[in-house]
Amino acid sequence: FSNGTGGGVMTYIRNMIEHSTADNIHHHMIFAIEGNEVKFDTPVINKVSSIQVIRYNKSWNFYKTTKLLAAAIKDNHSVIIAHDWIELGMVSNLGLKNKVIFVLHGDYDYYYNLAVKHQNHIDVFIGVSKGIAQKLEKMLGVNKVPVVCGRAIIPDYKSEIKRNSEVIRNVIFLGRCSQEKGAGLLPEIARYTMARGVKLSWHIVGSGSHLPNLQNEWPAEVEVFFHGELPAERVHHLLPDMDVMRLPSLAEGLPLSVAEGMRAGVVPLVNNVSSGVREIIVSGHSGFLIQNNLIEDYGQHLVELSGNNNLYHSMSENAVQMARELFSPDRNDEIIQGAVLMAVQSNKTKRKEKLIGSRLDQSWLPNSITSFVRGLKWRAN
């Protein structure tokens, strides 16, 4: 299941499917999209057996939505791989007997709360980093559900040999241009490096980068390219030409944008948040971890890398090696296959339990009434 928002979650799903080596596992993709007017371009996913797009309305009785989604599942022997709230609500509210794997994609209360709330309906948890998996195990306590660390699969880049430049030139920010991702810090870092005679080209890739209020924050003398939201293939083509990646995010799980950049030899400068970044970056060896998102530290490391070509190329090679080891297609595909096998062998007893919805969401209540009353309430507010 996917809510269709793309980003790191969709990359995780796509690579899981496309690099699966199990002949006896057939992947069926279900996109749950809110709203009929919302533009959604169905992504291309190689090796997927089927793709269905189910649209729903937030004013509906949740039981109408869940039944619509459940009807798209092949049969009651299918293993459901859940990534968000709506498919978990479907399983618990309807009391489905299917085996369920829930993937936690971030070191956020949102994911942990979902996991704990629905644990009686989940057979296996996958944390995308070791830290997430360990934290969830502690939260579950004695009510043990198997938890595994299943990192994303990142394939080899065909053009991973970086040009032998004398100085670093290109800095990339890859992600949603929002406050929690720290996009607002980038112009200040650019000012810091410019003031010290280091001229860099900045590449901003992600949703929101086209907004005028973001673009107007950049100094006129800084060369900056606003690429907008790019498909995965174009990002993979762009990365080998980048030198440094900046991620001043305030919270992360295990940021796939950083891992993909490292795989292409891009040196990461990342905010040292309590998450998976410390699992993939050894500060001073394969990148730099920045304490408290200090603009001066980001700027100083950029100036340092710009003036030391040997240091830069050494860190670039270390980044490639670390990403190759941690995000190996063979290794992580084996872990995911093991999680599926554990789920299939689970003998957990599951009962219908209403965990999502209000008094207007009842299995016996016609959807027309729920939608009408909910619409009146929204218009009144």
C-alpha positions in Angstrom: 0.0 0.0 0.0 1.0 3.6 -0.6 -0.6 7.0 -0.2 1.0 8.1 -3.4 3.0 11.0 -2.0 6.3 9.8 -3.4 9.6 10.7 -1.8 11.7 8.3 0.3 8.8 6.0 1.0 8.1 5.4 -2.7 11.8 4.9 -3.4 11.9 2.3 -0.6 8.8 0.5 -2.1 10.0 0.7 -5.7 13.4 -0.7 -5.0 12.0 -3.4 -2.7 9.9 -4.6 -5.7 12.3 -4.1 -8.5 15.2 -5.9 -6.7 13.3 -8.8 -5.3 14.9 -12.1 -6.2 12.2 -14.3 -4.8 10.4 -16.1 -7.6 7.6 -17.2 -5.2 6.7 -13.6 -4.1 4.4 -11.6 -6.4 4.0 -7.9 -5.6 0.7 -6.1 -6.1 0.6 -2.3 -5.6 -2.4 -0.5 -4.2 -2.4 3.3 -4.1 -4.9 4.9 -1.7 -5.4 8.5 -3.0 -7.6 11.0 -1.1 -9.8 13.0 -3.4 -11.0 12.6 -7.0 -9.5 15.9 -8.1 -6.0 15.3 -6.8 -3.6 14.9 -9.6 -1.8 11.5 -9.4 0.6 10.1 -11.9 0.9 6.3 -11.4 4.7 5.6 -11.1 6.4 3.1 -13.3 7.4 0.1 -11.2 9.2 -2.8 -12.9 8.5 -6.4 -11.9 5.2 -5.4 -10.2 2.4 -7.9 -10.9 -0.4 -5.4 -10.8 -1.2 -1.8 -9.8 -4.5 -0.4 -8.6 -5.4 3.2 -7.8 -8.2 3.5 -5.2 -9.6 7.0 -4.6 -11.6 7.9 -1.5 -13.0 11.0 0.1 -12.2 12.1 3.7 -15.9 12.9 4.3 -16.8 9.2 3.8 -17.7 6.7 6.4 -14.3 5.1 7.1 -15.9 1.7 6.7 -16.8 2.5 3.1 -13.2 3.4 2.5 -11.8 0.3 4.2 -14.1 -2.0 2.4 -13.2 -0.4 -1.0 -9.5 -0.9 -0.2 -10.0 -4.5 1.1 -11.8 -5.4 -2.1 -8.6 -4.6 -4.0 -6.5 -7.2 -2.0 -6.0 -10.4 -4.0 -7.2 -12.8 -1.3 -7.0 -13.4 2.5 -3.6 -15.2 2.0 -2.0 -12.1 0.7 0.6 -10.5 3.0 -0.1 -6.8 3.5 2.9 -4.5 3.6 1.6 -1.3 5.3 3.4 2.0 5.3 0.7 4.4 6.7 -2.4 4.7 8.8 -5.2 4.0 6.3 -4.2 0.4 5.6 -3.6 -0.3 9.3 -7.1 1.1 10.0 -8.5 -1.1 7.3 -6.9 -4.2 8.9 -8.0 -3.4 12.5 -11.5 -2.0 11.8 -12.5 -4.8 9.5 -10.6 -7.5 11.4 -8.8 -8.8 8.4 -7.0 -12.1 8.9 -4.2 -11.3 6.4 -0.6 -11.3 7.7 0.6 -7.7 8.1 4.1 -6.2 7.9 4.3 -2.5 9.0 7.3 -0.5 7.8 8.4 2.5 10.0 10.0 5.1 7.7 10.9 7.7 10.3 12.1 8.4 13.8 8.8 10.2 14.5 6.1 9.8 17.2 3.6 9.4 14.3 5.1 6.0 13.2 5.7 4.8 16.8 2.1 5.6 17.8 0.7 3.8 14.8 2.8 0.8 15.6 1.8 0.6 19.3 -1.8 1.3 18.5 -2.1 -1.5 15.9 0.3 -4.0 17.3 -2.4 -6.6 17.8 -2.9 -6.7 14.1 0.7 -6.6 12.9 2.8 -9.7 12.5 6.2 -8.2 11.8 7.6 -4.7 12.1 10.4 -3.3 9.8 12.4 -0.3 11.0 14.3 1.4 8.2 17.2 1.9 10.5 18.7 0.0 13.5 17.9 2.9 15.8 14.2 2.9 14.8 14.0 -0.9 15.2 15.6 -0.8 18.7 13.5 2.1 19.9 10.3 0.3 18.8 11.3 -2.9 20.5 11.7 -1.0 23.8 8.3 0.6 23.3 6.5 -2.7 22.7 7.9 -4.2 25.9 6.7 -7.6 26.8 4.1 -7.7 24.0 6.7 -8.8 21.6 6.1 -8.6 17.9 9.1 -9.4 15.7 11.0 -6.3 14.8 13.7 -6.3 12.1 16.0 -3.6 10.7 15.3 -3.6 6.9 17.2 -0.8 5.3 16.4 0.4 1.8 17.8 -1.1 -1.3 20.0 1.3 -3.3 21.3 -0.1 -6.6 24.6 0.6 -8.2 24.9 3.8 -10.3 26.0 3.2 -13.9 27.9 6.5 -13.9 29.3 6.5 -10.4 32.8 7.6 -11.3 33.0 11.2 -10.4 34.9 13.8 -12.4 38.3 14.6 -11.1 37.6 18.3 -10.3 40.2 20.5 -8.5 37.6 22.1 -6.3 34.1 21.3 -5.3 31.5 23.2 -7.3 28.0 21.7 -6.9 26.0 21.5 -3.7 22.6 19.7 -3.8 19.6 19.8 -1.4 17.3 16.9 -2.1 14.0 16.8 -0.3 10.8 18.6 0.5 11.4 22.3 0.8 9.8 22.9 4.2 10.8 24.2 7.6 11.2 20.7 9.1 13.6 19.8 6.3 15.6 22.9 7.1 15.4 24.4 3.6 15.3 27.9 5.0 18.9 27.6 6.2 20.4 27.1 2.8 20.5 30.8 1.7 22.3 31.7 4.9 24.9 29.0 4.4 25.4 30.2 0.8 26.0 33.8 2.2 28.6 32.4 4.6 30.6 30.7 1.9 30.4 33.6 -0.5 31.7 35.9 2.2 34.8 33.7 2.4 35.5 33.6 -1.3 34.0 30.2 -2.0 31.7 30.3 -5.0 29.4 27.3 -5.3 26.4 26.3 -7.5 23.4 25.2 -5.5 20.9 22.7 -6.8 17.5 22.6 -5.0 15.5 19.5 -5.9 12.1 18.7 -4.4 8.5 19.8 -3.9 8.2 23.5 -3.0 11.4 24.6 -4.6 9.4 26.5 -7.3 7.7 28.8 -4.7 8.6 32.5 -5.1 8.9 33.1 -1.3 11.7 30.4 -1.1 13.5 31.6 -4.2 13.5 35.2 -3.1 15.4 34.4 0.0 18.6 33.6 -2.0 21.2 36.3 -2.6 21.3 37.6 -6.1 25.0 36.9 -6.5 24.6 33.1 -5.7 24.1 30.7 -8.6 21.2 28.5 -7.7 19.1 26.1 -9.8 15.5 25.3 -8.7 14.9 21.9 -10.3 11.4 21.3 -8.8 10.3 17.7 -8.0 12.1 15.3 -10.3 11.4 11.6 -11.1 13.9 9.1 -9.6 15.6 8.5 -13.0 16.5 12.2 -13.4 17.8 12.5 -9.8 20.0 9.5 -10.4 21.3 11.1 -13.5 22.0 14.4 -11.6 23.7 13.0 -8.5 27.1 11.9 -10.0 27.7 15.5 -11.0 27.1 16.8 -7.5 29.9 17.2 -4.9 28.3 17.8 -1.6 24.8 17.2 -0.2 23.2 19.4 2.4 20.4 18.1 4.7 19.6 20.4 7.6 16.5 18.4 8.5 15.2 18.7 12.1 14.2 15.0 12.2 14.7 11.9 10.1 14.6 8.2 10.1 17.3 7.1 7.7 17.2 9.7 4.9 17.2 7.9 1.5 18.3 11.1 -0.3 21.5 11.1 1.7 22.1 7.4 1.2 21.5 7.7 -2.6 23.9 10.7 -2.7 26.6 8.8 -0.9 26.2 5.9 -3.3 27.0 8.3 -6.1 30.0 9.7 -4.2 28.4 12.9 -2.9 29.8 13.9 0.5 26.9 14.6 3.0 26.7 17.4 5.5 23.8 16.5 7.7 22.2 17.8 10.9 23.1 15.4 13.7 19.6 14.4 14.7 18.8 11.4 16.9 18.2 9.0 14.1 19.7 6.8 11.4 22.1 9.5 10.1 24.7 8.3 12.6 24.4 4.8 11.2 25.5 5.9 7.8 27.8 8.9 8.4 31.1 8.7 10.3 31.8 12.4 10.8 35.1 13.4 9.2 35.3 10.1 7.4 32.3 9.7 5.1 30.7 13.1 5.6 30.1 15.6 8.4 27.5 15.6 11.2 26.6 19.1 12.2 25.6 19.8 15.8 22.5 21.9 16.4 22.2 22.9 12.7 24.8 25.6 13.1 25.1 27.7 9.9 28.8 28.4 10.7 29.7 24.7 10.9 28.0 23.9 7.6 29.8 26.9 6.0 33.2 26.0 7.5 33.1 22.4 6.3 32.2 23.6 2.8 35.1 26.0 2.8 37.4 23.2 4.1 36.3 20.8 1.4 36.7 23.4 -1.3 40.3 24.0 -0.3 41.4 20.4 0.2 40.9 18.3 -2.9 42.5 15.2 -1.3 40.2 15.3 1.7 37.2 15.7 -0.5 38.0 12.7 -2.8 38.9 10.5 0.2 35.5 11.3 1.9 33.7 10.7 -1.4 35.2 7.3 -1.8 34.4 6.4 1.9 30.8 7.5 1.3 30.4 5.2 -1.6 31.8 2.3 0.3 29.6 2.8 3.3 26.5 3.2 1.2 27.4 0.1 -0.8 27.7 -2.0 2.4 24.6 -0.8 4.2 22.2 -0.6 1.3 23.2 -3.7 -0.6 20.4 -5.0 -2.8 21.3 -8.6 -2.1 21.6 -8.2 1.7 18.5 -6.1 2.2 16.4 -8.2 -0.2 17.3 -11.2 1.9 16.1 -9.4 5.1 12.8 -8.4 3.5 12.2 -11.9 2.3 12.9 -13.1 5.8 10.4 -10.7 7.2 7.7 -12.0 4.8 8.5 -15.5 5.8 8.1 -14.6 9.5 4.8 -13.0 8.8 3.5 -16.0 6.9 4.5 -18.3 9.8 2.8 -16.0 12.4 -0.1 -17.7 14.3 -1.4 -14.4 15.9 -5.1 -14.4 16.6 -6.7 -11.2 15.2 -10.1 -9.7 16.1 -12.1 -6.9 14.7 -11.3 -3.7 16.6 -12.3 -0.1 15.8 -9.1 1.9 16.1 -9.8 4.6 13.5 -12.8 6.8 13.1 -15.4 8.8 15.0 -19.1 8.2 15.9 -19.9 8.9 12.3 -17.8 6.0 11.2 -19.9 2.9 11.9 -20.2 -0.3 9.9 -24.0 -0.1 10.0 -24.3 3.6 9.1 -25.0 4.4 5.4 -22.2 6.4 3.9 -24.7 9.0 2.6 -25.6 10.0 6.1 -22.0 10.1 7.3 -21.0 12.3 4.4 -24.0 14.6 4.7 -23.5 15.2 8.5 -19.8 15.6 8.2 -20.2 18.1 5.4 -22.6 20.1 7.5 -20.2 20.2 10.4 -17.3 21.3 8.2 -19.3 24.1 6.6 -20.4 25.2 10.0 -16.8 25.5 11.1 
